[in-house]
């Protein structure tokens, strides 16, 4: 696919102090949803702070293909003239979702209860990822899906002509699956109910309420019971996208492990379903101040002041915290390598079906850099070496995974010897300004063009 046709090796070298202000991009999860909900509203939705990474741009193109008018007005400023719930038109061509599991799964849900046919594909990484976890619950509405062996892309989805409402208990803690079912329920009559045993990120519920859907969340002994009344008319909104806590994790963690660093990261989402990494870092002894807490765009945000923390200790991360930090385990494992003692991460098997098998990718790369690792199907244990003690000196394979790529580059900023990655090109999917932002703080990054 276009973003990943030519590998771009990159090397990070031990840096001096990282200092300054790190303005990270808008939240990726909320950016996807703002475009999709805007396309399902009647009228014009205005979006500010939209992440203009490849994943989100692919979702914007998909919404255009389904009939919405999507316009960019300037950096991060976009508008969507929506077609209403059930108003999508059949796309003329294949929908290419690039590297985005969130994009493809949410869009499948959005069109699943409209009588039309759409075919989805993506890059080599996305074509390996399982779609059955979404197409199985969508089939309960009457939707049909035909993909490659193992329920993989390319896949053709035939929307239900006469959808029925669904009651569905999530078998895995997945905001993508939950959101796909809720989006499908929008165009089904009656009430669609989703039950989640463990809470996952709640951006879809917050945004559905903001756009005028009738939705309730009841906390019960079985977990959260989310009830959505179908066939509403969604109202267009002004959406201010907060800064992405998953992207902020990289400058934050770099500042924690690079000696004498002092970095300010403004306006980062503090959504309780996304802040597991930050709770964990504080428990390890990280010097992070959460300043000026406030609400922006319906989401809690704060400014972060982060200083080098040379005495961090390994901890046992509670497995129930996994859904709130599932994307942050790769960078946490880098911090763990620079802490003292063991960091134990359990309940992380979901990492094996992300953009790559993230447990395996991080374990192999950290081992190559001299860090002792233990792992099983659901656990990663990192034996920390202490601040400034990781040997480094390896080239790590990123497997077309943006978070693996950025994590190993951060490790190189604190390791004794440079750390290289085989391909930096996937970073554009979520954090297109990563290289420039980190260099602006004082990082030593170089492209290895040979």
N, C-alpha and C positions, 0 to 999 in steps of 0.2 A: 504494500500500500504506500501511498505517497510519502507519508512522514518517515517511513522506515526503509526506503529502498536502498540507501547508501549508509553503511555503518560509519559512525563518527566517534572514533576513539578519543578519550579525554583522560587527563591525568591531574590529580590534586596533590600538591606538595605541602609540607608542614608550613603553616602560616604563622605570621606574627599575630598580635592581638586583633580580633575582629571587633570593629567599633562602628557606631553610626546607627542609622535608621533603616529598617528593613520593611518596606511597604510591599507586602505579599499580595498576590492576585486575589480576586473574588473567589468565594467558595464554589467549588466545582459542583457539589451536589445541588446547591440552591440554584446555580446558574442553569443547569439542565432543566430543573423543574420550572423555573421562571419562564423559559421558552415554551415548554410543553403546556403548562397551564394557561399561559398567554394565548397559545394557539387554540385552546379549548374554550376560551371566553368569547363573548360577543363584544367587539369593539377593540380599542387600542390599549394595550398594556405597555407601560414605559418601564425600562429596566436600566438602573445605573450600577456600576461596579461589576458588570458581567465579566467572568473569566473568559478571555479570548484565547484559550488553549485549543488545540486541535480537537479534543473530545467534544467540547461545547460547540465549536464551529460545525462539526459534523451533525450535531443535534439541530442546530439552526437550519442547516440545509435540508434535513429531514422534514422539519415542520413546513418549510416551503414546498417540498415535494407533496405533502398532504394537503396543500391548499392555503396555508396561512401566508400572510405577507410579512416578511421579517426584514427589518431595515436597520443598518448600523449608522448611527449619527455622529460618532466620535469615539474616542477611546473609552470602552466600557459602557457606552450609552447606546441603547438599542430600543426599538419598538417592535411590537408584534400585533398585527391586526388579525384577531382570531376569527374562527369559523363556527364556534359554538360546539357544545357537546354533541357528538354524533355527526358533526358537519364535515369531517374529513372527506376528501376526494381521493380516489385510488391513484397512487403514484404511477407515473409513466415508466419509471425505470427502477432498477435495484437500489435499495437504500443501503449505503455504505456507512457504517457506524465507526469505522476506523478501529481504534483501540478501546472503545468505551463500552464496558459491560453495563454500566448504569444507563447510558443512552439507549442501547439496543433493547434492554429488558423493559425500561419504562415505555419506550415507543411501541413495543409489541403489546403491552397492556393497554395503551391508549387507543390502538386501532382494533383491539381484539373483539369488541362488541359492536362494530360497525360492519355492515355487509360489504366487504371489499377484500381484495387479495394483495398482499405486499411481500416482497422477497428481500431478506436482509443478509448482508455479509459484513466482513470486517477484515482487519489485518491478520497476519499469521497468528498472532497471540490470541486475538478475540475468537478466531475460528477454532481454537482448541478448547474454549471454555464451555462448560455445560449450560445448555438453555432449557433442559427438561424441567429444572426447578421452577421455571416460569411457565413453560407451555403446559405442564401438567395441571396446575390450578386454573389456567386460562381455559383449558378444555372443559372444565365444569360449567363455564358460561355457554358452551356450545362452539367454541373456537376450535379450529383444526390447525395443526402445524406439521410440516413435512421437511425434515432436515437430514443431514448426514448422520451416519452411524454414531450412536451415543448422544443424539439430540444436539448436534453441533451445526454451526453455520457452514455454508449458506443454508438458509431456511426460509421456506414460504409459509406464511401465516394467512389463513382464511378466516376472516372475521365472522362472528355469529350473526345470522340474519334475524333470529328471534332469541336474543340472549335472556338468560334467567339469572336472578340474583343468586349469590353464592355465600355459603358459610364455610370458612377455611381456617384451619389451625396451621400455622407455619411450622413445618418440620425442622427448619433450621432458622437461626437468628439472622435474617437477611432483610435489610430495608429495601433492597431492590425488588425482592419477591413481594413483600408487603405492598409496596407502591404500585407494582404492576397490577396486582389484584384490585386495589382501590381505584386505579385509573380505569380498569375495565368495568368496574362497578358503576362508574359515573354514567355510562350509557345503557345500563341494565335497569329494568323496572324494579321497584321495591327496595329492600335493604340488603346490601352486601356487608357481611361481617367478617373481619379478620381477627384472629386470636393469636397473640404473640406471647409465648411463655417468658422470654427474656426481652426487655425493651431494646429496640434498635433506633437508629437516628429517626427523628420525628419531623423532618422537614416537610414531607408530603402532607401530613396531617395539619401542620401549622399553615401551610400555603393553601390547602383546600379550604380551610376556614376563612382565610383572608380573601379568597376569591368568591366566597359566598356559598359554599357547599354546606349541606346539613350533615354534620359529622359529630359523633360523640366518642369519647374515650373513657371507658370504665375500668378501674383497677379492681381485679378480682383475684381469688385464690388461684385461678388458672392462668393468670397473667393479664395483660391489657386486652380488653375487648373493644375493638374499633368498629363502629357501626356507621355506614355511609348510606344516605338515601339517594337513590339513583335519579338520573334525568333532571338535574338542576339546570338553571341558566347561570353560568359562571359570569361574574362581573369583572371587567378589566381592572387592573390595579397598577399602582406605582410600586415597583419592587426595588429596594436598595439592598444589593447583595453584600453581606458582610465578608470580611477577609477569611480565607480558608484556613482552618486550624491544622489541616493535614499538610498544607504547603508551609505554613508558619513553623511547623515542626522542624524543618531543615535548618533555617537560620537560628532558631532557638537552641537546637541540640548542638549545632556547631559552636555557638557561643559558650555553651556549658563545658565543652571538652577542649577548646583551644585556649591556651594560657593567657590570662589578663584581658580576656574579651569582655565587652560591655555593649550590648545591643538593645535597641528599642524597637519593638514590633507593635505598631498601632492597630487598633480596631479589629482584633481577632475574635471570631465567634467563640463564645463560651457555652454553647448549647450543651446541656448535661448529657445528651446522647452522643457527644463527640469529644468530650474533654478527658477521656481516660488516660491519655498519654501525660497530660499536664499534672493530673493527680499523682500518677506514678512517679514522674520526675521529682515532684516535691517530696514524696515519701523517700526517695533515694538521697535526698539532701541537696537538690538543685536550688540555686539562688534565683528564684523567679518572683518578681513583684507583679501583682495584678492590679493595675491602676485604672481609675476612672470607669468603673463598671456602668454600663448603660444599655439601652435597647435600641437597635437599629433594624428596620425592616422586619420587625416582629421577632428578632433573634437577639439574645443577650450577647454583648461584646465587651471586651476590655482591652486596654493597652498593656503590653508585657514589657517589663524591664528585666533583662536576662544578663547575668554575670557568670564568668568562669567559675566552675564549682569543682575544685580539685579533690574534694573528699567525699564524693558520692559513693554510696554503698549499694551493693546488689541486694535485691529484695525478691520475695515471692509475689508475683503479680496475681491478684485474685482472678480466677478464670471467668467469673461473672462480669468482669470489667471488659472482656474481649470485644463485645459488640460496639462499645464506645471508643475503641482505639484500634479496630481491626486493620486499618491502613497504616498505622504507626509502628507496628511491631518491627519492621525492618530498621527504621532509624533508632528505635529503642534498643535494638540489639547492638547497634554501634555505640550508643552511650554506655550500655552494660559492659562492653569490652573495655571501656575507659574508666569504669568504676572499680571498686575493690570488692572481691567476693562474688558469689554466684547470684545471677539473676535468673529466676525460673519463670517461664511463660507457659502456662498450661491453657488448655481449651482453645487452641489456635489452629485446629485442623482446617478451618475455613480458609486459612492462608494458602493452602495447597491448591485451591481452585481460583485464585485471583489471576491477575495478568500473567503470572508465572506461578510455579510452586515456590512461594516466597520463603518457606522454611528451608527448603533445600538450597535455594539460591543464596540466602544469607549464610547458612551453615558452611557451604563450600567456600564462599568468598572470605568469610572470617577465618576459617581454618588456613586458607592460603596466606592470610596476613599474620598468622602466628597465634591465633586465639583458639583456646580449647573449647569445643562445643559438644553438647550431648543433645540428641533429638530422638523423638519417636513420632508416630503419626499425628499426635495432638499436642506435642510439647517441644519447646526449644529452651535449652539451658546454656547460658553464656557464662564462662568463667572469666571474670573481669581481671585485668592486668594492672589497673591503676592508671592515673592520669599520665599521659605522655609515654606510656610503656608499650603500646601496641607496635610490633615490629613493622608491619606494612610490607611494601616492596612487591606486591602481587598485581597481576591483572585479573580483574573479576568479570565474570560473564553476567550480563544483566537480563538476558532472555526477553528482550523487548519490553522490559518492565521499568517504567519511569521511576517508581519509588526505590527499586533496587539500585538503579543508576545513581540517583541523588544520595542515597544512604552511603554507598561506598566512596563517593566523592567527599562527603563530609568526613568519613573516617580518614581519608588521605590528608585532610587539613590538620589532624592531630597525631597521626602516626609518625614513627621515626623515619621511615622511608616512604617515598611517593606511592600512592595507590592509583592504579589506572583502571578504567572500565573499557570494555570492548566496543560499547556503542552508547553515545549520549543522545542520539536522535529521539528516543522515546520521551525524553523530558518535556518536549514541546506539548505533549498531550495534556499536561496538567499545570505546568509551571514554566511557560515560555521565557520568562525573564530571569530564571534561576541563575544562569551563568553571570549575567551582568549584575544582578543584585548581590551575589556572593562576592564577586570581584570588588564591588563598591564598598563592601565591608572590610576588605583586605585579604580575601582568599586568593591563593595562587592556583589558578586553573589554566590548563593549556590544552589546546586541541592537537592531537597527534595525527597530522595529515600526511600519512605515508602509506 
